[in-house]
Amino acid sequence: MSRILQRYDWVLLGAVFALMMFGLVMIYSASFPLGIDMAEDPFYFVKRQLIWITIGLFVFFILLHFPYRLYQKFIPLIVTVSILSLILVVLIGTNVNGSQRWISIGPLSVQPSEFVKIAVILYLAYVYSKKQKYINQFIKGVLPPLIIVVFMFTLIMLQPDLGTATTILLVGGTVVFLSGARWRHLVTLGALATLAVSWLAFTAPYRMQRLVAFRDPFEYEMQGSGHQLIQSYIAMAHGGVTGTGLGQSVQKMHFLPEPHTDFIFAVIAEELGIFGMLFILVCYFLIAYRGVVAGLKCKQLFGRLLAFGIVFFLLFQTIFNLAAVSGLMPITGITLPLVSYGGSSLLVSLIALAILGNIAKEAKQQDIKHHSSVGADKTFQA
Amino acid sequence: MRVSFVTVRKRLFFVLIAGAVAIFILLLRLGYVQFSMGEWLSDLAEDSWSRDVPFEAERGEILDRNGDVLATNVSAPSVLAVPRQIEDPEDAASKLAEVLGVSFDKAHDWVTENERIVRLTPEGRKISKEKATEVRDLDIEGIYIAEDNKRHYPKGKFLSHVLGFAGIDNQGLTGIEQYYDERLKGEPGRVSFFSDAKGQRMEGMADQYERPQQGENLRLTIDARVQTIIERELDIAEATYNPDGALAIAVDPDSGEILGMSSRPDFHPEDYREVPPEIYNQNKPVWSQYEPGSTFKIITLAAALEEGKVNLEDDHFHDPGYIEVNGTKLRCWKKGGHGEQTFLEVVQNSCNPGFVVLGERLGKDTLFDYIEKFGFGRKTGIDLQGEGTGILFNRDNVGPLELATTAFGQGVSVTPLQQVMAVSAAVNGGYLYEPYLAKEWLDPVTGQVLESQPSNQKQQIISEETSEKVRDALEHVVAKGTGKGAFRDGYRIGGKTGTAQKAVGGKYLENNHIVSFIGFAPADDPEIVVYTAIDNPKDTLQFGGIVAAPIVGNIIEDSLAVMGVERRDNQIEKELTWDDEALVDMPDMVGLTLKELHDAYYPLNIETQGEGSVIISQAPEPGEKIKEGATIRLYLGDKTEASD
């Protein structure tokens, strides 16, 4: 029994679970005014999140035991389903606030672009681990998989959702970088991507507005995003070092928009001060640390790229979210993984972490085998 | 395979470094926003959150020294609108417009303004209770009636310049109300109805009521009875002389407590908008500065006596009607002069050349030292805004001529209050006090004294002996000299007249004077110092002795009576002049029957009141001096009743 339990990376699993539960408490605290307002139920959002956590944990438990190598067999299927679901969103998606990102399934709505993030990591990790022999060639090695990524990017931009689309490019770029593509090729691709994203950001008026408001939120307070940022500043400054105490946030009372999703970190900072911030940062650090260790221990290039891809995917999400909340980057609508309210993002984070957990588990198993075999038979030659 | 594993590890290192840098920058930013932005964001935050219906604090009451209420509050509710809670602005606007008597457009603006809480200023602020009930009966969602109050001055124009007034937001704007606004205003309370950014009341959260902190009550040094006498006398003076302005001050010379202070033209504090700002902004007793004229001679006299430069009885002076200083003839106010006099008579006659001699004997530096010691040229420090400092000659520019005119009160500019405090020092034994109005702070609920203001003695300027000589000389002025108008039997009033020329644009105006009198009583131990100045009285000789002295006499006599100061019998007898009528003692008539009254002969005009055959009461009281032929009142009743 102890041997079975030893196979799990408990630090990783513990950090994931702790973040999720902490998130649930903070979602309650941040969302009860909104819940009362919308459905006369302070637990409105908590109940929904609990359903998602239940589903998510179920999926997590299964995938944790699903050998990651087997994903390679499903890559064509995964890519096909991803592209189809994105097309479906463009065709029949639910429009909320001017962007069409969700597909409604009964009472729940799903955001396919979230899942596409994992699909891209899986796909690129797979492709580049197979193409190691000609990774130095641009046309034959680096480019072809990227065409599919750019296609997905374009579909997401049709929703439109620049934040998610950029994340995909960035995560994809990281995997390409890690897989050993040439610097020359990487610089060219990076420049192209930067140009494309900038062009998209500057041409759409509302994105330009966000950008300008981000530069000087107080000047553009009346406009949505400047207002959001100021409310976020106020929340954090109000919290100060010690915070106002759990449940004591004033800013969540409809002052801070999206207090339970994009801006939940501001509410955490307001209520719990430096303690809440440190708790979250330490948990993410543990996850990233265990993820990198698992990747380094993995003997397979696919597993290694996959582990790093997942770690950086979560890291980027976290950085983007915190940077937006603190006014370091424009607001892009990226949630805080595992903490923010939202089924799709939670589910995707859990799937990604389950894959990472599986890689870590295998790495541990190897350690255990190695140890026990060394202990059992000293004549074994490695 | 082996090679690519190394590559991945190298590349990972790059990415991790980049990530670490990004996270480091992020941490700096988070720390900055969380810990350093707080200061300047807090105002913004507070402004953004407050969803409170304010409860104005009641201002502290202002009382006179005996507890008479001078300023208080009356309930006056205000209407507030929370536009986001108003479902039908058109309907609400038309209803409100009708009740409050405003145009529909204005009401519509109120209920649709993009504010959390709108005060319906001014028509919906501090309205009557009846109006408030009408508004409440409209029963409009999002319209609230907030308990509010407004300042009420029960005595009307009484003491208006000193009290000042409070504005629509209960903030002190002038006078005591402004000077002590911090302590009077209290702390406003609020009902927080836990409303969120949408202005909606939150269910399930109790409203929080924060009690307003009532302002502290202030007890003044003012004696309402003395003030009433002052106001009455100035009313009469205004009616009689139609002056450009008038003022009066009464102080307790032994403490610097202001007993009364009035300035004309005056105003009603609740209707201050109806008069021009210069009327309520100019509290003349502390604000105005002008040449004091002869009242200033008291300072020269006190200095000369203290320095031993004159013996009032023994030193003589011949006044030919002028004195020549540096080739300039300075004339005495009396044509032909006062002739041969003792210096006591110089003081009695207010003889200018005589005072020039005293000034010359003192010399420039000594005289100016005394002027400064007596407090001229700087603020007295009274607890009111807008005090003047006065203007003195720059000593370097003082030649013999300037010295001479300064000695009899010309060429200097002083405030009335400076004169009062200086003369108080001259007659109270030599001690200069700081004048003050705020006597005690009281807890508004328990009435307990929170803080008492002790009197602030600045310094002794002249000796007790000199002060006594000054009092004696000034009592002579009233009994025998220019101040006879202020003589009152038994009260030993001392004083000095003043007739100051008004200078406009460097030239003296013709037939336009500020006539003044400063008096004190009783001369053996002064309990009150009173100063009155009448600016440009019409249809009269513009002399302080004629216009101002009788006013001060009346004020002192009646004030000492209400203050319970005994009449003295060792008074310097008044020197009769041709227009003085003989005085007789009022006989004691109580107990006489009507028959006995008719049998006796009294040189008086008798009026009777009431039914009966016996005199049960009389006015004036027995023993008072009355003029022959004066009217007296007798009250009749039955003997049995009288003996009850």
Interface residues (C-beta under 8 A of the other chain):
Chain A: P33 I36 D37 E40 P42 Q132 I135 T174 F177 L178 S179 G180 I230 Q231 Y233 I234 M236 A237 H238 G239 G240 V241 V250 Q251 M253 H254 F255 A269 G273 I274 M277 L281 V292 G295 L296 L301 R304 L305 F308 F312 L315 I319 L322 A323 S326 G327 L328
Chain B: M1 S4 F5 T7 V8 R9 R11 L12 F14 V15 L16 G19 A22 I23 I25 L26 L27 R29 L30 Y32 V33 Q34 F35 M37 G38 L41 S42 L44 A45 S48 W49 F194 D196 A197 K198 Q200 M202 E203 G204
